[in-house]
Protein backbone atom coordinates (compact mmCIF):
# COMPACT_ATOMS: atom_id res chain seq x y z
CA UNK A 1 0.00 0.00 0.00
CA UNK A 2 2.52 2.51 -1.09
CA UNK A 3 1.28 5.92 -2.06
CA UNK A 4 1.82 7.81 -5.30
CA UNK A 5 3.88 10.97 -5.47
CA UNK A 6 1.99 14.15 -4.65
CA UNK A 7 2.94 17.67 -5.52
CA UNK A 8 4.03 19.57 -2.37
CA UNK A 9 1.00 21.89 -2.32
CA UNK A 10 -1.49 19.05 -2.84
CA UNK A 11 0.32 16.98 -0.22
CA UNK A 12 -0.01 19.75 2.37
CA UNK A 13 -3.70 20.17 1.61
CA UNK A 14 -4.33 16.44 1.97
CA UNK A 15 -2.48 16.31 5.28
CA UNK A 16 -4.58 19.19 6.61
CA UNK A 17 -7.74 17.45 5.41
CA UNK A 18 -6.79 14.16 7.06
CA UNK A 19 -6.02 15.86 10.38
CA UNK A 20 -9.38 17.60 10.07
CA UNK A 21 -11.19 14.30 9.54
CA UNK A 22 -9.57 12.75 12.59
CA UNK A 23 -10.36 15.82 14.68
CA UNK A 24 -13.96 15.69 13.44
CA UNK A 25 -14.19 12.06 14.54
CA UNK A 26 -12.99 13.05 18.01
CA UNK A 27 -15.63 15.79 18.20
CA UNK A 28 -18.47 13.62 16.90
CA UNK A 29 -17.58 10.82 19.29
CA UNK A 30 -17.53 13.23 22.21
CA UNK A 31 -20.87 14.80 21.27
CA UNK A 32 -22.54 11.42 20.92
CA UNK A 33 -21.37 10.26 24.32
CA UNK A 34 -22.46 13.57 25.84
CA UNK A 35 -25.93 13.24 24.32
CA UNK A 36 -26.32 9.69 25.62
CA UNK A 37 -25.57 10.81 29.17
CA UNK A 38 -27.67 13.99 29.10
CA UNK A 39 -30.97 12.15 29.39
CA UNK A 40 -29.99 10.24 32.48
CA UNK A 41 -27.61 12.36 34.48
CA UNK A 42 -28.26 15.42 36.58
CA UNK A 43 -26.25 18.61 36.17
CA UNK A 44 -24.25 17.83 39.30
CA UNK A 45 -23.25 14.36 38.18
CA UNK A 46 -22.51 15.71 34.73
CA UNK A 47 -20.06 18.20 36.16
CA UNK A 48 -18.43 15.48 38.22
CA UNK A 49 -18.03 13.14 35.28
CA UNK A 50 -14.50 12.25 34.36
CA UNK A 51 -13.13 14.32 31.50
CA UNK A 52 -11.73 11.11 30.07
CA UNK A 53 -15.21 10.27 28.79
CA UNK A 54 -14.94 13.13 26.31
CA UNK A 55 -11.27 13.01 25.44
CA UNK A 56 -9.66 11.71 22.28
CA UNK A 57 -8.22 8.23 22.36
CA UNK A 58 -4.42 7.89 22.40
CA UNK A 59 -4.65 6.36 18.93
CA UNK A 60 -6.41 9.45 17.59
CA UNK A 61 -3.94 11.82 19.21
CA UNK A 62 -1.00 9.85 17.82
CA UNK A 63 -2.57 9.90 14.35
CA UNK A 64 -3.07 13.66 14.45
CA UNK A 65 0.55 14.15 15.50
CA UNK A 66 1.78 11.69 12.89
CA UNK A 67 0.03 13.28 9.91
CA UNK A 68 0.66 16.82 11.11
CA UNK A 69 4.40 16.20 11.10
CA UNK A 70 4.71 13.77 8.17
CA UNK A 71 5.63 14.41 4.55
CA UNK A 72 4.04 11.09 3.54
CA UNK A 73 0.32 10.98 2.81
CA UNK A 74 -2.22 8.16 2.27
CA UNK A 75 -2.55 6.86 -1.25
CA UNK A 76 -6.27 7.58 -1.52
CA UNK A 77 -7.50 11.04 -2.42
CA UNK A 78 -9.47 13.15 0.02
CA UNK A 79 -12.68 12.52 -1.95
CA UNK A 80 -12.09 8.76 -1.82
CA UNK A 81 -11.29 8.81 1.90
CA UNK A 82 -14.45 10.82 2.57
CA UNK A 83 -16.64 7.99 1.21
CA UNK A 84 -15.39 5.59 3.88
CA UNK A 85 -15.31 8.32 6.53
CA UNK A 86 -19.01 9.03 6.02
CA UNK A 87 -19.82 5.39 6.71
CA UNK A 88 -17.51 5.27 9.72
CA UNK A 89 -19.30 8.28 11.21
CA UNK A 90 -22.44 6.16 11.34
CA UNK A 91 -20.97 2.74 12.13
CA UNK A 92 -18.08 3.40 14.52
CA UNK A 93 -17.22 1.73 16.76
CA UNK A 94 -17.42 -1.22 14.41
CA UNK A 95 -15.51 -4.19 13.04
CA UNK A 96 -13.34 -2.91 10.19
CA UNK A 97 -11.18 -5.28 8.12
CA UNK A 98 -8.53 -3.69 5.89
CA UNK A 99 -6.59 -5.56 3.22
CA UNK A 100 -3.30 -3.70 3.18
CA UNK A 101 -1.02 -1.94 5.63
CA UNK A 102 0.48 1.38 4.72
CA UNK A 103 0.69 5.11 5.18
CA UNK A 104 -3.06 5.36 5.68
CA UNK A 105 -3.34 2.71 8.41
CA UNK A 106 -3.10 5.08 11.37
CA UNK A 107 -5.82 7.17 9.79
CA UNK A 108 -8.24 4.24 9.40
CA UNK A 109 -7.50 3.08 12.92
CA UNK A 110 -8.17 6.54 14.36
CA UNK A 111 -11.40 6.98 12.40
CA UNK A 112 -12.82 3.89 14.13
CA UNK A 113 -12.34 4.94 17.78
CA UNK A 114 -12.82 2.10 20.29
CA UNK A 115 -13.67 -0.19 17.39
CA UNK A 116 -11.89 -3.27 16.07
CA UNK A 117 -9.70 -2.42 13.07
CA UNK A 118 -7.53 -5.22 11.69
CA UNK A 119 -5.00 -5.00 8.83
CA UNK A 120 -3.83 -7.84 6.55
CA UNK A 121 -0.54 -7.42 4.68
CA UNK A 122 1.38 -9.72 2.33
CA UNK A 123 4.90 -8.51 3.20
CA UNK A 124 6.10 -9.63 6.68
CA UNK A 125 9.03 -7.19 6.66
CA UNK A 126 6.70 -4.29 5.89
CA UNK A 127 4.45 -5.35 8.77
CA UNK A 128 7.40 -5.25 11.15
CA UNK A 129 8.50 -1.85 9.85
CA UNK A 130 5.04 -0.27 10.19
CA UNK A 131 4.39 -1.76 13.65
CA UNK A 132 7.73 -0.47 14.84
CA UNK A 133 6.50 3.09 14.26
CA UNK A 134 2.83 2.39 15.09
CA UNK A 135 2.66 -0.42 17.67
CA UNK A 136 -1.00 0.30 18.44
CA UNK A 137 -2.07 -1.10 15.06
CA UNK A 138 -3.33 -4.67 14.87
CA UNK A 139 -1.82 -6.24 11.76
CA UNK A 140 -1.00 -9.69 10.45
CA UNK A 141 1.22 -10.94 7.63
CA UNK A 142 -0.74 -13.28 5.34
CA UNK A 143 -0.05 -15.34 2.25
CA UNK A 144 -2.09 -15.52 -0.94
CA UNK A 145 -2.52 -18.50 -3.25
CA UNK A 146 -3.19 -16.59 -6.46
CA UNK A 147 -1.19 -14.79 -9.13
CA UNK A 148 -2.43 -11.89 -11.20
CA UNK A 149 -1.39 -13.69 -14.40
CA UNK A 150 -4.00 -16.38 -13.63
CA UNK A 151 -6.87 -13.94 -13.02
CA UNK A 152 -8.67 -14.55 -16.32
CA UNK A 153 -8.42 -18.33 -15.93
CA UNK A 154 -9.75 -18.17 -12.36
CA UNK A 155 -12.71 -16.06 -13.44
CA UNK A 156 -13.60 -18.41 -16.29
CA UNK A 157 -13.26 -21.66 -14.34
CA UNK A 158 -14.23 -20.95 -10.70
CA UNK A 159 -17.77 -22.32 -11.16
CA UNK A 160 -16.35 -25.71 -12.09
CA UNK A 161 -15.42 -26.11 -8.43
CA UNK A 162 -18.63 -26.56 -6.39
CA UNK A 163 -17.16 -24.91 -3.29
CA UNK A 164 -16.54 -21.73 -5.28
CA UNK A 165 -20.17 -21.36 -6.32
CA UNK A 166 -22.30 -18.83 -4.51
CA UNK A 167 -24.63 -21.48 -3.10
CA UNK A 168 -21.83 -23.43 -1.39
CA UNK A 169 -18.94 -20.99 -1.06
CA UNK A 170 -17.11 -20.56 2.23
CA UNK A 171 -13.72 -19.17 3.15
CA UNK A 172 -12.05 -20.90 6.10
CA UNK A 173 -10.55 -24.23 5.06
CA UNK A 174 -11.89 -24.08 1.51
CA UNK A 175 -8.76 -25.47 -0.11
CA UNK A 176 -10.63 -26.67 -3.20
CA UNK A 177 -11.54 -23.10 -4.18
CA UNK A 178 -8.40 -21.21 -5.18
CA UNK A 179 -10.15 -17.87 -4.71
CA UNK A 180 -10.87 -18.51 -1.03
CA UNK A 181 -8.36 -16.98 1.38
CA UNK A 182 -7.60 -19.97 3.59
CA UNK A 183 -4.47 -18.76 5.37
CA UNK A 184 -5.90 -15.89 7.42
CA UNK A 185 -5.82 -15.56 11.22
CA UNK A 186 -8.74 -17.15 13.06
CA UNK A 187 -9.93 -13.71 14.16
CA UNK A 188 -10.75 -12.84 10.56
CA UNK A 189 -13.05 -15.85 10.23
CA UNK A 190 -14.56 -15.55 13.71
CA UNK A 191 -15.51 -11.87 13.39
CA UNK A 192 -18.52 -10.48 11.55
CA UNK A 193 -17.10 -7.48 9.68
CA UNK A 194 -19.20 -4.36 9.26
CA UNK A 195 -16.75 -2.77 6.83
CA UNK A 196 -14.12 -4.28 4.53
CA UNK A 197 -11.54 -2.17 2.71
CA UNK A 198 -9.68 -3.85 -0.18
CA UNK A 199 -6.56 -1.88 -1.04
CA UNK A 200 -4.16 -4.83 -1.24
CA UNK A 201 -2.45 -7.11 -2.05
CA UNK A 202 -0.37 -5.88 -4.96
CA UNK A 203 -1.93 -6.23 -8.37
CA UNK A 204 0.21 -4.42 -10.90
CA UNK A 205 2.62 -7.09 -12.23
CA UNK A 206 2.03 -10.70 -13.39
CA UNK A 207 3.63 -12.45 -10.40
CA UNK A 208 1.73 -10.34 -7.85
CA UNK A 209 -1.06 -12.05 -5.87
CA UNK A 210 -3.74 -9.72 -7.23
CA UNK A 211 -6.94 -8.88 -5.38
CA UNK A 212 -9.07 -11.68 -6.80
CA UNK A 213 -9.06 -13.69 -3.57
CA UNK A 214 -9.72 -10.66 -1.38
CA UNK A 215 -12.72 -9.64 -3.51
CA UNK A 216 -14.16 -13.16 -3.60
CA UNK A 217 -13.67 -13.72 0.14
CA UNK A 218 -15.18 -10.35 1.03
CA UNK A 219 -18.25 -11.23 -1.02
CA UNK A 220 -18.61 -14.60 0.70
CA UNK A 221 -18.22 -13.08 4.18
CA UNK A 222 -20.82 -10.44 3.35
CA UNK A 223 -23.30 -13.06 2.08
CA UNK A 224 -22.82 -15.12 5.25
CA UNK A 225 -23.44 -12.21 7.61
CA UNK A 226 -25.83 -13.23 10.40
CA UNK A 227 -26.37 -9.84 12.02
CA UNK A 228 -28.65 -7.09 10.83
CA UNK A 229 -27.69 -4.59 8.17
CA UNK A 230 -25.36 -4.77 5.20
CA UNK A 231 -21.62 -5.23 4.86
CA UNK A 232 -19.88 -2.16 3.45
CA UNK A 233 -17.12 -3.16 1.03
CA UNK A 234 -14.71 -0.57 -0.40
CA UNK A 235 -12.53 -1.51 -3.36
CA UNK A 236 -9.68 0.73 -4.46
CA UNK A 237 -7.92 0.85 -7.85
CA UNK A 238 -11.01 -0.01 -9.88
CA UNK A 239 -9.35 1.72 -12.82
CA UNK A 240 -7.49 -1.56 -13.25
CA UNK A 241 -9.21 -4.25 -15.31
CA UNK A 242 -8.91 -7.17 -12.88
CA UNK A 243 -10.31 -5.23 -9.92
CA UNK A 244 -13.21 -4.04 -12.05
CA UNK A 245 -14.23 -7.36 -13.58
CA UNK A 246 -13.92 -9.30 -10.30
CA UNK A 247 -15.96 -6.64 -8.51
CA UNK A 248 -18.69 -6.92 -11.13
CA UNK A 249 -18.66 -10.71 -10.80
CA UNK A 250 -18.67 -11.02 -7.00
CA UNK A 251 -19.57 -7.67 -5.40
CA UNK A 252 -22.24 -6.87 -8.01
CA UNK A 253 -23.14 -3.67 -9.80
CA UNK A 254 -26.60 -3.65 -8.20
CA UNK A 255 -24.98 -3.21 -4.78
CA UNK A 256 -22.68 -0.37 -5.89
CA UNK A 257 -23.60 2.76 -3.94
CA UNK A 258 -20.76 5.19 -4.62
CA UNK A 259 -18.10 5.55 -7.29
CA UNK A 260 -15.51 8.24 -6.51
CA UNK A 261 -12.17 8.44 -8.27
CA UNK A 262 -10.65 4.97 -8.16
CA UNK A 263 -12.90 3.80 -5.30
CA UNK A 264 -16.11 1.76 -5.41
CA UNK A 265 -18.34 1.41 -2.36
CA UNK A 266 -20.73 -1.54 -2.16
CA UNK A 267 -23.48 -2.25 0.37
CA UNK A 268 -23.93 -6.03 0.26
CA UNK A 269 -26.89 -7.66 2.02
CA UNK A 270 -26.56 -11.08 3.57
CA UNK A 271 -28.17 -14.07 1.92
CA UNK A 272 -30.67 -14.16 4.79
CA UNK A 273 -31.68 -10.50 4.35
CA UNK A 274 -32.03 -10.20 0.58
CA UNK A 275 -33.73 -11.67 -2.44
CA UNK A 276 -30.53 -13.63 -3.06
CA UNK A 277 -31.38 -17.19 -4.18
CA UNK A 278 -29.41 -19.67 -2.10
CA UNK A 279 -29.20 -22.42 -4.75
CA UNK A 280 -27.77 -20.26 -7.53
CA UNK A 281 -24.23 -20.46 -8.84
CA UNK A 282 -24.04 -16.69 -9.36
CA UNK A 283 -23.13 -14.10 -6.74
CA UNK A 284 -25.14 -11.41 -8.50
ChimeraX attribute file (.defattr): number of C-alpha atoms within 10 A of each C-alpha:
attribute: neighborCount
match mode: 1-to-1
recipient: residues
	/A:1	19
	/A:2	15
	/A:3	13
	/A:4	11
	/A:5	10
	/A:6	14
	/A:7	8
	/A:8	10
	/A:9	8
	/A:10	10
	/A:11	17
	/A:12	18
	/A:13	11
	/A:14	19
	/A:15	22
	/A:16	14
	/A:17	16
	/A:18	23
	/A:19	20
	/A:20	13
	/A:21	20
	/A:22	25
	/A:23	19
	/A:24	14
	/A:25	22
	/A:26	21
	/A:27	14
	/A:28	13
	/A:29	21
	/A:30	16
	/A:31	12
	/A:32	12
	/A:33	12
	/A:34	14
	/A:35	10
	/A:36	10
	/A:37	13
	/A:38	12
	/A:39	8
	/A:40	10
	/A:41	12
	/A:42	11
	/A:43	10
	/A:44	8
	/A:45	11
	/A:46	13
	/A:47	10
	/A:48	9
	/A:49	13
	/A:50	10
	/A:51	8
	/A:52	9
	/A:53	12
	/A:54	16
	/A:55	14
	/A:56	19
	/A:57	15
	/A:58	12
	/A:59	20
	/A:60	24
	/A:61	16
	/A:62	17
	/A:63	25
	/A:64	22
	/A:65	12
	/A:66	18
	/A:67	24
	/A:68	14
	/A:69	10
	/A:70	12
	/A:71	12
	/A:72	18
	/A:73	21
	/A:74	22
	/A:75	19
	/A:76	21
	/A:77	14
	/A:78	17
	/A:79	13
	/A:80	20
	/A:81	20
	/A:82	16
	/A:83	17
	/A:84	20
	/A:85	20
	/A:86	10
	/A:87	12
	/A:88	20
	/A:89	15
	/A:90	9
	/A:91	15
	/A:92	20
	/A:93	17
	/A:94	18
	/A:95	18
	/A:96	25
	/A:97	22
	/A:98	22
	/A:99	22
	/A:100	26
	/A:101	28
	/A:102	20
	/A:103	19
	/A:104	21
	/A:105	23
	/A:106	22
	/A:107	23
	/A:108	24
	/A:109	24
	/A:110	26
	/A:111	26
	/A:112	25
	/A:113	22
	/A:114	15
	/A:115	15
	/A:116	16
	/A:117	24
	/A:118	22
	/A:119	23
	/A:120	23
	/A:121	24
	/A:122	19
	/A:123	15
	/A:124	12
	/A:125	11
	/A:126	15
	/A:127	20
	/A:128	15
	/A:129	11
	/A:130	17
	/A:131	15
	/A:132	11
	/A:133	10
	/A:134	16
	/A:135	11
	/A:136	13
	/A:137	20
	/A:138	16
	/A:139	21
	/A:140	18
	/A:141	19
	/A:142	18
	/A:143	16
	/A:144	22
	/A:145	14
	/A:146	20
	/A:147	19
	/A:148	20
	/A:149	15
	/A:150	14
	/A:151	21
	/A:152	13
	/A:153	10
	/A:154	18
	/A:155	15
	/A:156	9
	/A:157	10
	/A:158	15
	/A:159	15
	/A:160	10
	/A:161	13
	/A:162	14
	/A:163	19
	/A:164	24
	/A:165	19
	/A:166	24
	/A:167	19
	/A:168	14
	/A:169	23
	/A:170	23
	/A:171	22
	/A:172	17
	/A:173	12
	/A:174	16
	/A:175	15
	/A:176	11
	/A:177	22
	/A:178	18
	/A:179	24
	/A:180	27
	/A:181	25
	/A:182	22
	/A:183	16
	/A:184	17
	/A:185	13
	/A:186	10
	/A:187	9
	/A:188	15
	/A:189	13
	/A:190	9
	/A:191	14
	/A:192	19
	/A:193	23
	/A:194	22
	/A:195	25
	/A:196	27
	/A:197	22
	/A:198	21
	/A:199	23
	/A:200	23
	/A:201	24
	/A:202	18
	/A:203	20
	/A:204	12
	/A:205	11
	/A:206	12
	/A:207	13
	/A:208	15
	/A:209	24
	/A:210	25
	/A:211	27
	/A:212	29
	/A:213	25
	/A:214	24
	/A:215	26
	/A:216	24
	/A:217	21
	/A:218	27
	/A:219	26
	/A:220	25
	/A:221	22
	/A:222	24
	/A:223	26
	/A:224	17
	/A:225	21
	/A:226	14
	/A:227	13
	/A:228	11
	/A:229	13
	/A:230	20
	/A:231	24
	/A:232	23
	/A:233	27
	/A:234	25
	/A:235	24
	/A:236	21
	/A:237	18
	/A:238	18
	/A:239	11
	/A:240	12
	/A:241	10
	/A:242	20
	/A:243	20
	/A:244	16
	/A:245	17
	/A:246	21
	/A:247	22
	/A:248	16
	/A:249	16
	/A:250	19
	/A:251	28
	/A:252	17
	/A:253	13
	/A:254	11
	/A:255	16
	/A:256	18
	/A:257	12
	/A:258	14
	/A:259	15
	/A:260	15
	/A:261	15
	/A:262	15
	/A:263	23
	/A:264	21
	/A:265	22
	/A:266	24
	/A:267	20
	/A:268	25
	/A:269	21
	/A:270	22
	/A:271	18
	/A:272	15
	/A:273	15
	/A:274	11
	/A:275	9
	/A:276	17
	/A:277	14
	/A:278	14
	/A:279	10
	/A:280	12
	/A:281	15
	/A:282	15
	/A:283	20
	/A:284	15
